[in-house]
Amino acid sequence: MGNGGGGNKKGRRDSPSPPLETPPRGELPSTSSSSSSRATKRHRVAGMADRYFPNDLPDFVAEAPNGGRGLLSLPYSSLSERLLRAALRIKDKVVEETWTRARRQVTDYTLYTGALGTALLLFKSFQVTGNRADLALAGDIVKECDAASRGLPFLTFICGRAGVCALGAVIAKHCNDQLLLTHYLSSFDEIIVTEKVPNELLYGRAGYLWACLFLNTHLGEKTIPHEHITSVAKDIIDEGRKLAKKGNCPLMYEWHGKKYWGAAHGLAGIMHVLMHTELKLDEKDDVKNTLLYMIRNRYPTGNYPSSEGSESDRLVHWCHGAPGVALTLAKAYQVFHDEHFKQTAAEAAEVVWNRGLLKRVGICHGVSGNAYVFLSLYRLTGNVEYLYRAKAFACFLLEKADQLIADGGHAWG
């Protein structure tokens, strides 16, 4: 599951020279500031400039009654109204492009790149505004996705039938349509997770578990039985242990022959989902030590490899690199109550701040997905700096998104 960056903003500070000695993998240069990368804030890795805009955003801008310094200084209420208006405008445009112009026919039913993503957008709009027309339209789109996905082998929340059934059930609940709710839950129960299914988030067991967790979050904890969730989680753990016997990490997985680390296909996404399930003590230890292995073997820049053994420090996306790992480390702190995870989540967030204004706008590999890192860290720590950084990325999108999309930075990028 792209890149962005602004005009001549005040508040930028020059970077000092890099340290004479490169720290070993897993260790970052020490700084005297509370933010781990203050001393190297604008350091840019050679060869990365084509993927992201330099972050010239000021470190902090105080709110002012008249918003005299632009979007970043607007009071909360004024800015939130601007952001909501822009979001609803984009929502209407997405519906027009993906549904109305498609003559209400579904060729790609998935949440990731298809019509179900439009349905989820409409459902999110309903949650914010209470607009039941959006809810009804979301339900109509899911019905078409239901028809388009029947009999197909893909079973995850993002890229499979489980997502169709899960979102359909939640929408049916909000529409008070018990018959349709029963249909979607029955269809969900028919999904079979075979031995051949991989383990990653987009197409594998972790992605199926995400759909189970989505249902339990929105419809009640017993919607999908605890025993079923723990059984699938155990299968993921067992598969990870088998492959890990060949290396030094407690759990390891492959996707098309590569041992990925990121959220989309690899360790970060799988560990994140597993931490939402009830694990036995030895299973929790393996998850924790897998994350510690990743931390020890990150790049000296603080970014994370896209796959085991990769030396290419290029990607700072939700799907590959520090953003997806940061979200997982934040969850790890909540589960294990280990300060090391909170600190390393903050260090990963610094990478996102410095290299995360991507040249695309979407969630998977765009500015939107990277902004979630700051929201997650704000909820975890209460540090207003992270809320400001999320606001800064959102303001960047508010100013630049239309141009980025027009230039080819697709909304799904």
C-alpha positions in Angstrom: 0.0 0.0 0.0 4.1 7.8 -3.1 5.8 11.0 -2.3 5.1 15.1 -1.5 7.0 18.5 -0.2 6.3 22.2 0.1 7.4 25.6 -0.9 9.7 28.0 0.9 8.7 27.4 4.5 10.3 29.2 7.4 11.9 27.4 10.3 14.2 25.0 8.4 17.6 24.3 10.0 20.7 23.3 8.3 22.0 19.8 8.9 25.4 19.3 10.5 28.0 17.2 8.8 27.3 13.4 9.2 29.3 11.6 11.8 32.8 10.5 10.8 32.0 6.9 11.7 28.9 5.1 10.5 27.2 3.4 13.4 26.6 -0.3 13.1 23.2 -1.5 12.0 20.5 -1.2 14.6 22.3 1.8 16.3 21.4 5.4 15.5 23.7 8.4 16.0 23.0 9.8 19.5 21.5 13.2 19.8 21.0 15.6 22.7 17.4 16.4 21.8 14.2 14.7 22.6 13.7 14.1 18.9 16.1 11.4 17.8 17.0 13.0 14.5 17.2 16.7 15.4 21.0 16.8 14.8 20.5 15.2 11.4 17.1 16.5 10.6 17.6 17.3 7.0 20.2 14.6 6.1 19.2 13.0 2.8 20.4 9.6 1.7 22.1 9.7 -1.7 19.9 8.4 -4.5 16.6 8.9 -2.7 15.7 12.3 -4.0 13.6 11.0 -6.9 11.2 9.3 -4.4 10.3 12.1 -2.1 10.3 15.9 -1.7 12.8 17.5 0.7 10.9 18.3 3.9 11.1 22.1 4.2 8.2 22.2 6.6 8.9 24.1 9.8 9.5 22.1 13.0 6.5 23.8 14.6 4.0 26.6 13.8 1.8 28.0 16.6 -1.9 28.5 15.8 -3.0 32.1 15.3 -6.5 33.5 15.3 -6.2 34.9 11.8 -4.0 32.0 10.4 -1.5 34.6 9.3 1.2 32.1 8.3 -1.0 29.9 6.1 -2.6 26.6 6.7 -0.3 25.4 9.5 -1.2 28.4 11.7 -5.0 28.1 11.3 -6.8 27.4 14.5 -7.9 23.7 14.9 -11.6 24.4 14.2 -10.9 26.3 11.0 -8.3 23.8 9.7 -10.5 20.8 10.5 -13.4 22.4 8.5 -11.0 23.0 5.6 -9.8 19.4 5.7 -13.3 18.0 5.9 -14.5 20.0 3.0 -11.5 18.9 0.9 -12.0 15.2 2.0 -15.7 15.3 1.0 -14.8 16.9 -2.3 -12.3 14.2 -3.0 -14.8 11.5 -1.9 -17.3 12.8 -4.5 -14.6 12.8 -7.2 -13.6 9.2 -6.3 -17.2 8.1 -6.5 -17.6 9.8 -9.9 -14.4 8.3 -11.3 -14.7 4.7 -9.9 -18.4 4.2 -9.8 -20.6 6.6 -11.8 -18.3 6.7 -14.9 -17.8 2.9 -14.6 -21.6 2.7 -15.0 -21.9 1.0 -11.6 -20.1 -2.1 -12.8 -17.2 -3.7 -10.9 -14.1 -5.0 -12.7 -11.8 -4.8 -9.6 -13.7 -5.6 -6.4 -10.8 -5.2 -3.9 -10.4 -2.7 -1.2 -6.8 -2.1 -2.2 -7.3 -0.9 -5.8 -11.0 -1.5 -6.6 -14.6 -0.6 -5.9 -14.5 -1.9 -2.3 -12.1 0.9 -1.5 -14.7 3.4 -2.7 -17.3 1.7 -0.5 -15.0 2.0 2.5 -14.4 5.6 1.8 -18.1 6.2 1.7 -18.5 4.3 5.0 -15.8 6.4 6.6 -17.6 9.6 5.3 -20.8 8.3 7.0 -19.0 7.8 10.2 -17.8 11.4 10.2 -20.8 13.2 8.8 -23.8 10.9 9.5 -24.8 11.2 5.8 -26.9 8.1 5.3 -26.9 8.6 1.5 -23.2 7.8 1.7 -24.0 4.7 3.8 -26.6 3.5 1.3 -24.3 4.0 -1.7 -21.6 2.1 0.1 -24.0 -0.7 0.6 -24.9 -0.7 -3.1 -21.2 -0.9 -4.1 -20.5 -3.8 -1.7 -23.4 -5.7 -3.2 -21.7 -5.5 -6.7 -18.4 -6.4 -5.1 -20.1 -9.4 -3.5 -21.3 -10.6 -6.9 -17.9 -10.0 -8.5 -15.9 -11.8 -5.9 -18.0 -15.0 -5.5 -16.0 -18.1 -6.2 -12.6 -16.4 -6.4 -9.8 -17.7 -4.3 -8.5 -14.5 -2.7 -9.5 -14.3 1.0 -8.0 -11.2 2.7 -9.5 -8.0 4.0 -7.6 -5.7 1.6 -7.4 -7.9 -1.6 -10.0 -10.6 -1.1 -13.5 -11.8 -0.4 -13.2 -11.5 3.3 -13.0 -7.8 3.0 -16.2 -7.7 0.9 -18.1 -9.8 3.5 -16.7 -8.0 6.5 -17.4 -4.5 5.2 -20.8 -5.6 3.9 -21.8 -7.0 7.3 -20.8 -3.8 9.1 -22.7 -1.6 6.6 -25.7 -3.9 6.8 -25.7 -3.6 10.6 -25.7 0.2 10.3 -28.6 0.0 7.8 -30.5 -2.3 10.2 -30.8 -4.9 7.5 -30.7 -8.2 9.4 -31.2 -10.3 6.4 -28.3 -8.8 4.6 -26.1 -9.0 7.7 -26.8 -12.7 8.0 -26.0 -13.1 4.3 -22.6 -11.5 4.6 -21.7 -13.3 7.8 -22.7 -16.6 6.3 -20.6 -15.9 3.3 -17.7 -15.0 5.5 -18.0 -18.3 7.3 -17.7 -20.1 3.9 -14.2 -18.8 3.4 -11.6 -21.6 3.8 -8.0 -20.9 4.7 -6.1 -23.7 3.1 -2.6 -24.9 3.8 -1.5 -23.2 0.5 -2.5 -19.7 1.7 0.6 -17.5 2.4 0.9 -15.6 5.6 1.3 -11.9 4.7 -1.2 -9.1 5.0 -2.3 -8.4 1.4 -3.0 -11.9 0.3 -2.4 -14.3 3.2 -3.5 -15.5 6.6 -2.7 -12.2 8.4 -5.0 -10.4 5.9 -7.8 -12.9 6.6 -7.3 -12.3 10.4 -7.5 -8.6 9.8 -11.0 -9.1 8.4 -11.9 -11.3 11.5 -10.7 -8.5 13.8 -12.6 -5.9 11.8 -15.8 -7.8 12.3 -15.2 -8.3 16.0 -14.4 -4.6 16.4 -17.6 -3.4 14.7 -20.1 -6.1 15.5 -18.9 -7.5 18.8 -16.0 -9.6 20.1 -17.8 -12.9 19.6 -18.8 -12.4 16.0 -15.8 -14.5 14.9 -15.1 -17.0 17.7 -11.9 -16.6 19.7 -11.0 -20.2 19.0 -11.0 -19.6 15.3 -8.8 -16.5 15.5 -6.3 -18.2 17.7 -6.2 -21.2 15.5 -5.3 -19.1 12.4 -2.7 -17.2 14.5 -1.1 -20.4 15.6 -0.8 -21.5 12.0 1.0 -18.2 11.2 3.4 -18.7 14.1 4.0 -22.3 13.1 4.8 -21.4 9.5 7.1 -18.6 10.7 9.0 -20.9 13.0 9.6 -23.5 10.2 11.3 -21.0 7.9 13.1 -19.3 10.8 15.1 -22.5 11.4 17.3 -21.4 8.5 18.2 -18.1 10.0 18.6 -16.0 13.2 15.1 -14.5 13.5 12.5 -16.4 15.6 9.9 -16.0 12.9 10.3 -15.5 9.1 8.1 -15.6 6.1 8.4 -15.6 2.3 6.4 -14.0 -0.4 7.3 -15.0 -3.9 10.7 -16.2 -2.8 11.7 -13.1 -0.8 11.7 -12.7 3.0 10.0 -9.3 3.3 10.1 -7.1 6.3 7.4 -4.5 5.5 3.8 -4.1 6.4 2.3 -5.3 3.1 4.0 -8.6 2.6 6.4 -9.2 5.5 7.2 -9.2 9.2 5.9 -5.8 10.2 2.4 -6.5 8.9 2.2 -10.1 10.2 3.5 -9.1 13.6 1.1 -6.2 13.8 -1.9 -8.5 13.3 -0.6 -11.2 15.6 -0.3 -8.7 18.4 -4.1 -8.1 18.1 -4.7 -11.7 19.0 -4.3 -13.7 22.2 -1.0 -15.5 22.0 0.6 -18.0 24.3 3.7 -16.9 26.2 6.1 -18.6 23.9 4.3 -17.2 20.9 4.5 -13.7 22.3 8.2 -14.2 23.0 8.7 -15.1 19.3 6.8 -12.0 18.2 8.8 -9.7 20.5 12.2 -11.2 19.6 11.3 -11.0 15.9 10.8 -7.2 16.3 14.0 -6.9 18.3 15.8 -8.7 15.5 14.4 -6.1 13.0 15.5 -3.3 15.2 19.0 -4.6 15.6 19.3 -5.0 11.8 17.8 -1.7 10.6 19.9 0.7 8.5 22.2 3.2 10.3 19.8 5.9 9.0 17.0 4.4 11.1 15.1 3.1 8.1 14.3 -0.6 7.7 15.1 -3.0 4.8 12.3 -4.0 2.5 13.5 -7.6 2.7 16.0 -9.8 4.5 19.6 -8.9 3.5 18.6 -5.9 1.4 21.2 -3.1 1.3 19.0 -0.7 -0.6 17.9 2.0 1.7 15.4 3.6 -0.6 11.8 3.0 0.5 10.0 4.9 3.1 6.4 3.7 2.5 3.7 2.0 4.6 4.3 -1.1 2.5 8.1 -1.2 2.8 10.3 0.7 5.2 10.0 2.7 8.4 6.3 3.8 8.2 4.8 0.4 8.5 7.4 -0.7 11.0 6.7 2.4 13.1 3.1 1.5 13.4 4.0 -2.1 14.5 6.5 -0.9 17.1 3.9 1.4 18.5 1.6 -1.5 18.9 4.4 -3.5 20.4 4.8 -0.9 23.2 1.1 -1.3 24.0 1.4 -5.1 24.2 4.8 -5.6 25.8 5.1 -2.3 27.8 8.8 -2.1 26.9 10.2 1.5 26.5 12.6 0.3 23.8 9.7 -0.2 21.4 8.3 3.3 22.1 11.8 4.8 21.5 12.4 2.9 18.3 8.9 3.8 17.1 9.8 7.4 17.6 13.1 6.9 15.7 11.2 5.4 12.8 8.8 8.3 12.9 11.8 10.6 12.5 12.7 8.8 9.2 9.1 9.4 8.0 9.3 13.1 8.9 12.6 13.6 7.0 11.9 11.3 4.0 8.2 10.7 4.0 6.8 13.5 1.8 6.5 11.1 -1.1 5.6 12.0 -4.6 2.3 10.1 -4.4 -0.7 10.8 -2.3 -2.2 7.4 -1.2 -2.0 5.1 1.8 0.2 2.3 0.6 3.1 4.3 -0.7 2.1 7.9 -0.4 1.9 10.9 1.9 -1.5 9.8 3.4 -0.1 6.5 4.7 2.9 8.1 6.2 0.8 10.6 8.1 -0.8 7.8 10.0 2.6 7.2 11.7 2.3 10.6 13.5 -1.3 10.0 14.5 -0.3 6.7 16.0 2.6 8.1 17.9 0.5 11.0 19.2 -2.1 8.5 20.5 0.7 6.5 22.1 2.7 9.3 23.7 0.4 12.4 23.9 3.3 14.4 22.5 1.7 17.3 20.6 4.7 17.4 18.2 3.3 14.3 16.5 -0.1 15.8 16.1 1.6 18.9 14.5 3.5 16.6 12.1 0.3 14.8 11.1 -1.3 18.2 10.6 1.7 19.3 8.5 1.5 16.3 6.2 -2.3 16.8 5.9 -1.7 20.5 5.0 0.8 19.5 2.4 -1.7 17.2 0.8 -4.4 19.9 1.0 -2.1 22.2 -1.0 -0.5 19.7 -3.4 -2.8 16.6 -3.8 -4.6 17.8 -7.0 -1.3 18.6 -8.7 0.4 15.4 -7.6 -2.5 13.3 -9.0 -2.5 15.3 -12.2 1.3 14.7 -12.5 0.7 10.9 -12.2 0.9 10.4 -8.4 -2.2 8.2 -8.5 -4.5 8.5 -5.5 -3.9 4.8 -4.7 -0.1 5.3 -4.9 
